[in-house]
């Protein structure tokens, strides 16, 4: 094993892919060098989350990114974020080409095993995040759009149309995320003034929302493990990350 250093026919149609677009970033998680110069979360005593490049059942190639949780964290507070974090970032502002103009299509193979629970009184529902995107080039990540799986098993866009909001143009209530098997996500991002985001699970549209207050660029992204602090155990794997110009489907 290679360890990270420091460690509805109108809506649910099977979409037809459009012709191949320019590949702007790709990683099969075969080597740490894919993320040279980018931030990688570091394990500490408060985290209880770990990551590695693992040869355990990759979707393709020899390795996949694997991250897992060993125990719950204390609850987050107003000034403390106790979410589980174990992922490499992709920081386009640090590359020679710079930030990426949208629209973009993000493809990712995902395998996950979690037993998410609804909230007990005074606590939040459990969730995992499959992807986080920002137009912010700083370390603050002030404005984000997330692709989350909620405790009831549905993939949904988070922080749409604005930060802290969750309102959708379309949201599937029939297609749940299947655990313990490889699936393919496609995420279409348009961060223009009248932009939107769409998510497909194995070619079926599952979430669509307007996106506002972003600057028509993707500056940074992370995948891997980002999850509610109350989760006591779970595992997620990523493989075949591919970001291309243009839209995902015609």
C-alpha positions as YAML, in Angstrom:
chain: A
units: angstrom
residues:
- id: 1
  name: UNK
  ca: [0.00, 0.00, 0.00]
- id: 2
  name: UNK
  ca: [1.13, 3.56, -0.70]
- id: 3
  name: UNK
  ca: [0.34, 5.95, 2.15]
- id: 4
  name: UNK
  ca: [-0.08, 9.70, 1.77]
- id: 5
  name: UNK
  ca: [2.82, 11.54, 3.21]
- id: 6
  name: UNK
  ca: [1.81, 12.82, 6.68]
- id: 7
  name: UNK
  ca: [-0.64, 10.94, 6.83]
- id: 8
  name: UNK
  ca: [-39.04, 9.94, -14.12]
- id: 9
  name: UNK
  ca: [-38.57, 10.01, -17.67]
- id: 10
  name: UNK
  ca: [-38.56, 13.78, -17.85]
- id: 11
  name: UNK
  ca: [-35.74, 13.83, -15.34]
- id: 12
  name: UNK
  ca: [-34.35, 10.32, -14.89]
- id: 13
  name: UNK
  ca: [-33.65, 9.57, -18.53]
- id: 14
  name: UNK
  ca: [-30.39, 7.88, -19.34]
- id: 15
  name: UNK
  ca: [-28.41, 10.79, -20.76]
- id: 16
  name: UNK
  ca: [-26.42, 10.57, -23.96]
- id: 17
  name: UNK
  ca: [-22.78, 11.68, -23.67]
- id: 18
  name: UNK
  ca: [-21.59, 14.53, -25.85]
- id: 19
  name: UNK
  ca: [-18.38, 14.30, -27.90]
- id: 20
  name: UNK
  ca: [-15.12, 14.22, -25.96]
- id: 21
  name: UNK
  ca: [-14.00, 17.58, -24.55]
- id: 22
  name: UNK
  ca: [-10.57, 18.87, -23.62]
- id: 23
  name: UNK
  ca: [-9.18, 17.10, -20.55]
- id: 24
  name: UNK
  ca: [-8.13, 19.74, -18.01]
- id: 25
  name: UNK
  ca: [-7.20, 17.45, -15.11]
- id: 26
  name: UNK
  ca: [-7.17, 13.69, -14.63]
- id: 27
  name: UNK
  ca: [-5.96, 11.27, -11.98]
- id: 28
  name: UNK
  ca: [-6.29, 7.53, -11.61]
- id: 29
  name: UNK
  ca: [-4.84, 7.90, -8.06]
- id: 30
  name: UNK
  ca: [-1.89, 5.79, -9.15]
- id: 31
  name: UNK
  ca: [0.75, 8.16, -7.75]
- id: 32
  name: UNK
  ca: [1.01, 10.91, -5.14]
- id: 33
  name: UNK
  ca: [2.72, 13.05, -7.74]
- id: 34
  name: UNK
  ca: [-0.70, 13.77, -9.33]
- id: 35
  name: UNK
  ca: [-1.24, 16.14, -6.38]
- id: 36
  name: UNK
  ca: [2.24, 17.65, -6.10]
- id: 37
  name: UNK
  ca: [2.02, 21.21, -4.82]
- id: 38
  name: UNK
  ca: [-1.61, 20.82, -3.68]
- id: 39
  name: UNK
  ca: [-2.85, 20.70, -0.07]
- id: 40
  name: UNK
  ca: [-3.43, 17.23, 1.41]
- id: 41
  name: UNK
  ca: [-5.18, 16.95, 4.76]
- id: 42
  name: UNK
  ca: [-2.95, 15.78, 7.57]
- id: 43
  name: UNK
  ca: [-3.98, 13.32, 10.25]
- id: 44
  name: UNK
  ca: [-4.02, 14.64, 13.81]
- id: 45
  name: UNK
  ca: [-5.30, 13.40, 17.16]
- id: 46
  name: UNK
  ca: [-8.62, 15.22, 16.68]
- id: 47
  name: UNK
  ca: [-9.44, 13.69, 13.30]
- id: 48
  name: UNK
  ca: [-9.84, 9.90, 13.51]
- id: 49
  name: UNK
  ca: [-9.79, 9.80, 9.69]
- id: 50
  name: UNK
  ca: [-7.05, 8.29, 7.55]
- id: 51
  name: UNK
  ca: [-6.17, 8.02, 3.85]
- id: 52
  name: UNK
  ca: [-3.89, 6.14, 1.51]
- id: 53
  name: UNK
  ca: [-3.44, 4.99, -2.07]
- id: 54
  name: UNK
  ca: [-4.73, 1.44, -1.79]
- id: 55
  name: UNK
  ca: [-4.55, -1.67, -3.96]
- id: 56
  name: UNK
  ca: [-7.81, -2.94, -2.44]
- id: 57
  name: UNK
  ca: [-10.29, -3.41, -5.31]
- id: 58
  name: UNK
  ca: [-9.56, -0.32, -7.44]
- id: 59
  name: UNK
  ca: [-12.04, 0.57, -10.17]
- id: 60
  name: UNK
  ca: [-9.15, 0.55, -12.66]
- id: 61
  name: UNK
  ca: [-5.38, 0.42, -12.57]
- id: 62
  name: UNK
  ca: [-3.39, -0.68, -9.52]
- id: 63
  name: UNK
  ca: [-4.53, 1.83, -6.91]
- id: 64
  name: UNK
  ca: [-7.46, 3.95, -5.77]
- id: 65
  name: UNK
  ca: [-7.71, 6.65, -3.12]
- id: 66
  name: UNK
  ca: [-9.07, 5.11, 0.09]
- id: 67
  name: UNK
  ca: [-10.13, 6.97, 3.24]
- id: 68
  name: UNK
  ca: [-11.76, 5.69, 6.41]
- id: 69
  name: UNK
  ca: [-13.07, 6.69, 9.84]
- id: 70
  name: UNK
  ca: [-12.15, 4.89, 13.07]
- id: 71
  name: UNK
  ca: [-14.28, 6.77, 15.64]
- id: 72
  name: UNK
  ca: [-16.59, 9.77, 16.02]
- id: 73
  name: UNK
  ca: [-15.33, 13.31, 16.54]
- id: 74
  name: UNK
  ca: [-16.76, 15.80, 19.05]
- id: 75
  name: UNK
  ca: [-19.56, 17.97, 17.63]
- id: 76
  name: UNK
  ca: [-18.61, 21.03, 15.60]
- id: 77
  name: UNK
  ca: [-19.11, 24.43, 17.20]
- id: 78
  name: UNK
  ca: [-19.53, 27.97, 15.98]
- id: 79
  name: UNK
  ca: [-15.76, 28.40, 15.61]
- id: 80
  name: UNK
  ca: [-14.65, 24.76, 15.32]
- id: 81
  name: UNK
  ca: [-15.11, 22.37, 12.39]
- id: 82
  name: UNK
  ca: [-14.91, 18.77, 13.62]
- id: 83
  name: UNK
  ca: [-16.00, 17.17, 10.34]
- id: 84
  name: UNK
  ca: [-13.99, 14.11, 9.29]
- id: 85
  name: UNK
  ca: [-11.47, 15.13, 6.61]
- id: 86
  name: UNK
  ca: [-9.10, 12.89, 4.63]
- id: 87
  name: UNK
  ca: [-8.51, 13.99, 1.06]
- id: 88
  name: UNK
  ca: [-6.14, 15.61, -1.41]
- id: 89
  name: UNK
  ca: [-7.22, 18.89, -2.95]
- id: 90
  name: UNK
  ca: [-6.87, 19.98, -6.56]
- id: 91
  name: UNK
  ca: [-5.81, 23.64, -6.57]
- id: 92
  name: UNK
  ca: [-5.97, 24.96, -10.11]
- id: 93
  name: UNK
  ca: [-4.73, 28.42, -9.13]
- id: 94
  name: UNK
  ca: [-1.37, 26.78, -8.38]
- id: 95
  name: UNK
  ca: [-1.03, 25.31, -11.87]
- id: 96
  name: UNK
  ca: [0.46, 27.08, -14.92]
- id: 97
  name: UNK
  ca: [-2.97, 27.11, -16.61]
- id: 98
  name: UNK
  ca: [-4.65, 28.71, -13.57]
- id: 99
  name: UNK
  ca: [-8.29, 28.51, -12.56]
- id: 100
  name: UNK
  ca: [-10.75, 26.79, -14.91]
- id: 101
  name: UNK
  ca: [-13.60, 28.66, -16.60]
- id: 102
  name: UNK
  ca: [-16.96, 26.92, -16.49]
- id: 103
  name: UNK
  ca: [-18.90, 25.06, -17.79]
- id: 104
  name: UNK
  ca: [-17.04, 21.94, -16.74]
- id: 105
  name: UNK
  ca: [-17.77, 18.24, -16.44]
- id: 106
  name: UNK
  ca: [-16.33, 16.34, -13.48]
- id: 107
  name: UNK
  ca: [-16.34, 12.54, -13.65]
- id: 108
  name: UNK
  ca: [-15.44, 10.32, -10.69]
- id: 109
  name: UNK
  ca: [-15.72, 6.65, -9.75]
- id: 110
  name: UNK
  ca: [-16.84, 6.19, -6.12]
- id: 111
  name: UNK
  ca: [-17.15, 3.22, -3.74]
- id: 112
  name: UNK
  ca: [-18.48, 3.81, -0.23]
- id: 113
  name: UNK
  ca: [-19.62, 1.88, 2.83]
- id: 114
  name: UNK
  ca: [-21.45, 3.90, 5.50]
- id: 115
  name: UNK
  ca: [-24.42, 3.43, 7.80]
- id: 116
  name: UNK
  ca: [-25.74, 6.97, 8.03]
- id: 117
  name: UNK
  ca: [-28.30, 7.84, 10.69]
- id: 118
  name: UNK
  ca: [-30.87, 10.57, 11.14]
- id: 119
  name: UNK
  ca: [-30.27, 13.05, 13.94]
- id: 120
  name: UNK
  ca: [-31.05, 12.47, 17.57]
- id: 121
  name: UNK
  ca: [-32.45, 15.49, 19.35]
- id: 122
  name: UNK
  ca: [-30.05, 18.43, 19.30]
- id: 123
  name: UNK
  ca: [-27.72, 16.95, 16.70]
- id: 124
  name: UNK
  ca: [-27.39, 17.08, 12.90]
- id: 125
  name: UNK
  ca: [-28.35, 14.34, 10.46]
- id: 126
  name: UNK
  ca: [-25.35, 12.33, 9.33]
- id: 127
  name: UNK
  ca: [-24.00, 12.91, 5.82]
- id: 128
  name: UNK
  ca: [-21.00, 12.29, 3.62]
- id: 129
  name: UNK
  ca: [-19.71, 14.57, 0.88]
- id: 130
  name: UNK
  ca: [-18.57, 13.10, -2.44]
- id: 131
  name: UNK
  ca: [-17.20, 16.36, -3.87]
- id: 132
  name: UNK
  ca: [-16.63, 20.00, -2.89]
- id: 133
  name: UNK
  ca: [-16.07, 22.82, -5.38]
- id: 134
  name: UNK
  ca: [-15.14, 26.48, -4.87]
- id: 135
  name: UNK
  ca: [-14.34, 29.55, -6.94]
- id: 136
  name: UNK
  ca: [-12.33, 30.95, -4.00]
- id: 137
  name: UNK
  ca: [-8.55, 30.87, -4.53]
- id: 138
  name: UNK
  ca: [-7.78, 31.44, -0.84]
- id: 139
  name: UNK
  ca: [-7.59, 28.92, 2.00]
- id: 140
  name: UNK
  ca: [-11.01, 30.09, 3.24]
- id: 141
  name: UNK
  ca: [-13.16, 28.34, 0.62]
- id: 142
  name: UNK
  ca: [-15.83, 30.97, 1.36]
- id: 143
  name: UNK
  ca: [-18.30, 29.94, -1.35]
- id: 144
  name: UNK
  ca: [-18.73, 26.23, -2.02]
- id: 145
  name: UNK
  ca: [-20.99, 23.81, -3.84]
- id: 146
  name: UNK
  ca: [-21.08, 20.25, -2.48]
- id: 147
  name: UNK
  ca: [-22.34, 16.89, -3.72]
- id: 148
  name: UNK
  ca: [-23.57, 15.09, -0.60]
- id: 149
  name: UNK
  ca: [-25.23, 11.83, 0.36]
- id: 150
  name: UNK
  ca: [-27.79, 12.36, 3.12]
- id: 151
  name: UNK
  ca: [-28.75, 9.92, 5.89]
- id: 152
  name: UNK
  ca: [-31.65, 8.65, 3.73]
- id: 153
  name: UNK
  ca: [-29.31, 7.65, 0.91]
- id: 154
  name: UNK
  ca: [-30.06, 10.35, -1.67]
- id: 155
  name: UNK
  ca: [-27.40, 12.36, -3.48]
- id: 156
  name: UNK
  ca: [-28.11, 16.07, -3.38]
- id: 157
  name: UNK
  ca: [-26.41, 19.36, -4.15]
- id: 158
  name: UNK
  ca: [-25.64, 21.46, -1.05]
- id: 159
  name: UNK
  ca: [-25.18, 25.26, -0.72]
- id: 160
  name: UNK
  ca: [-27.47, 25.96, -3.65]
- id: 161
  name: UNK
  ca: [-28.45, 28.36, -4.97]
- id: 162
  name: UNK
  ca: [-26.40, 30.28, -2.35]
- id: 163
  name: UNK
  ca: [-24.16, 29.38, 0.58]
- id: 164
  name: UNK
  ca: [-26.17, 27.82, 3.40]
- id: 165
  name: UNK
  ca: [-29.20, 27.13, 1.19]
- id: 166
  name: UNK
  ca: [-30.61, 23.90, -0.19]
- id: 167
  name: UNK
  ca: [-33.23, 24.46, -2.88]
- id: 168
  name: UNK
  ca: [-33.35, 22.35, -6.02]
- id: 169
  name: UNK
  ca: [-34.83, 22.55, -9.48]
- id: 170
  name: UNK
  ca: [-34.98, 18.77, -9.41]
- id: 171
  name: UNK
  ca: [-34.14, 16.28, -6.66]
- id: 172
  name: UNK
  ca: [-34.53, 12.51, -7.00]
- id: 173
  name: UNK
  ca: [-36.40, 10.75, -4.21]
- id: 174
  name: UNK
  ca: [-36.22, 7.32, -5.86]
- id: 175
  name: UNK
  ca: [-32.59, 6.73, -6.89]
- id: 176
  name: UNK
  ca: [-30.44, 6.06, -3.82]
- id: 177
  name: UNK
  ca: [-26.68, 5.84, -3.63]
- id: 178
  name: UNK
  ca: [-25.69, 2.13, -3.71]
- id: 179
  name: UNK
  ca: [-23.13, 1.22, -1.07]
- id: 180
  name: UNK
  ca: [-20.34, -1.34, -1.43]
- id: 181
  name: UNK
  ca: [-20.06, -1.13, -5.20]
- id: 182
  name: UNK
  ca: [-18.31, 1.11, -7.71]
- id: 183
  name: UNK
  ca: [-20.52, 3.77, -9.30]
- id: 184
  name: UNK
  ca: [-19.81, 6.64, -11.67]
- id: 185
  name: UNK
  ca: [-20.65, 10.24, -10.84]
- id: 186
  name: UNK
  ca: [-20.85, 13.04, -13.38]
- id: 187
  name: UNK
  ca: [-21.13, 16.62, -12.12]
- id: 188
  name: UNK
  ca: [-21.81, 19.50, -14.50]
- id: 189
  name: UNK
  ca: [-20.79, 22.92, -13.17]
- id: 190
  name: UNK
  ca: [-21.80, 26.28, -14.59]
- id: 191
  name: UNK
  ca: [-20.78, 29.13, -12.29]
- id: 192
  name: UNK
  ca: [-21.88, 31.97, -14.56]
- id: 193
  name: UNK
  ca: [-24.28, 34.62, -13.16]
- id: 194
  name: UNK
  ca: [-27.29, 32.47, -14.10]
- id: 195
  name: UNK
  ca: [-25.46, 29.20, -13.55]
- id: 196
  name: UNK
  ca: [-26.40, 25.77, -12.21]
- id: 197
  name: UNK
  ca: [-25.05, 22.39, -11.18]
- id: 198
  name: UNK
  ca: [-26.27, 18.92, -12.13]
- id: 199
  name: UNK
  ca: [-25.34, 15.49, -10.80]
- id: 200
  name: UNK
  ca: [-25.80, 12.14, -12.50]
- id: 201
  name: UNK
  ca: [-25.38, 8.73, -10.84]
- id: 202
  name: UNK
  ca: [-24.53, 6.07, -13.42]
- id: 203
  name: UNK
  ca: [-25.98, 8.32, -16.18]
- id: 204
  name: UNK
  ca: [-29.23, 9.06, -14.31]
- id: 205
  name: UNK
  ca: [-29.88, 12.66, -13.24]
- id: 206
  name: UNK
  ca: [-30.33, 12.80, -9.45]
- id: 207
  name: UNK
  ca: [-29.92, 16.48, -8.49]
- id: 208
  name: UNK
  ca: [-30.13, 19.82, -10.31]
- id: 209
  name: UNK
  ca: [-29.99, 23.29, -8.78]
- id: 210
  name: UNK
  ca: [-29.33, 26.90, -9.67]
- id: 211
  name: UNK
  ca: [-25.98, 28.32, -8.52]
- id: 212
  name: UNK
  ca: [-25.60, 31.99, -7.67]
- id: 213
  name: UNK
  ca: [-22.88, 34.28, -6.25]
- id: 214
  name: UNK
  ca: [-19.95, 32.54, -7.91]
- id: 215
  name: UNK
  ca: [-17.40, 33.99, -10.30]
- id: 216
  name: UNK
  ca: [-17.62, 31.67, -13.32]
- id: 217
  name: UNK
  ca: [-14.49, 29.73, -12.38]
- id: 218
  name: UNK
  ca: [-13.42, 26.59, -10.56]
- id: 219
  name: UNK
  ca: [-10.39, 27.39, -8.41]
- id: 220
  name: UNK
  ca: [-10.23, 24.37, -6.08]
- id: 221
  name: UNK
  ca: [-11.92, 21.02, -5.48]
- id: 222
  name: UNK
  ca: [-11.65, 18.04, -3.18]
- id: 223
  name: UNK
  ca: [-13.13, 14.55, -3.21]
- id: 224
  name: UNK
  ca: [-12.13, 11.69, -0.85]
- id: 225
  name: UNK
  ca: [-13.55, 11.76, 2.70]
- id: 226
  name: UNK
  ca: [-15.50, 14.70, 4.13]
- id: 227
  name: UNK
  ca: [-18.21, 13.65, 6.57]
- id: 228
  name: UNK
  ca: [-20.27, 14.56, 9.62]
- id: 229
  name: UNK
  ca: [-18.32, 14.36, 12.90]
- id: 230
  name: UNK
  ca: [-20.81, 11.99, 14.56]
- id: 231
  name: UNK
  ca: [-20.03, 9.15, 12.13]
- id: 232
  name: UNK
  ca: [-18.17, 6.42, 14.00]
- id: 233
  name: UNK
  ca: [-16.98, 4.25, 11.08]
- id: 234
  name: UNK
  ca: [-17.04, 4.15, 7.32]
- id: 235
  name: UNK
  ca: [-14.94, 3.98, 4.19]
- id: 236
  name: UNK
  ca: [-14.86, 5.69, 0.80]
- id: 237
  name: UNK
  ca: [-12.73, 5.10, -2.30]
- id: 238
  name: UNK
  ca: [-12.20, 7.31, -5.35]
- id: 239
  name: UNK
  ca: [-10.82, 6.43, -8.77]
- id: 240
  name: UNK
  ca: [-10.78, 7.71, -12.35]
- id: 241
  name: UNK
  ca: [-11.09, 11.44, -11.67]
- id: 242
  name: UNK
  ca: [-11.48, 13.36, -14.92]
- id: 243
  name: UNK
  ca: [-12.33, 17.05, -15.39]
- id: 244
  name: UNK
  ca: [-13.11, 18.23, -18.91]
- id: 245
  name: UNK
  ca: [-14.24, 21.45, -20.53]
- id: 246
  name: UNK
  ca: [-17.87, 21.84, -21.54]
- id: 247
  name: UNK
  ca: [-20.97, 19.98, -20.50]
- id: 248
  name: UNK
  ca: [-21.34, 16.35, -19.48]
- id: 249
  name: UNK
  ca: [-24.29, 15.33, -21.62]
- id: 250
  name: UNK
  ca: [-26.15, 16.50, -24.70]
...
